Amino acid sequence: RWVLSLECKGSRNFMSALRRALEVDFRDKDKHKSQGLYLLTTGIPDQETHTISAYVAEACRGFDLQLHVCLFSVTEGTDSSGIIPARYASPTETASAFKEIVQAASGRFHWFGEAGIFESDDITSIISEIEKAKNYSQKCAFLVESLKQRS
């Protein structure tokens, strides 16, 4: 219920928020086996991707912390706030930038919008597992069939 009372606010100053999360909120990070940081966003950060990727790679080194990104692409023309971001990128460019950042942090990337899921590392992994199971099943069926023919 408390989520429903939250209001969207802030900026796209990703580095400031990330530093706050890692240097203040994760003070006891060495005491935990695994941690995840989730970024829910609709646009590209103000800072350059390579700068963020380098910081994330350094910050996550030495302990098990992954940065996961959930990018929600809003249909163009639906921004009622009238706020123009300091840095603009197309949805595809934005997704590409966040994929690079997520890779530096050994995290997962999810991109969705009003039309559904555009890309998701989790769904890609599930589909890969299903394909492996299907291939294994076909090999087993072939093996069973060849054994039947020998009998």
Disulfide bonds with the S-S distance in Angstrom:
none
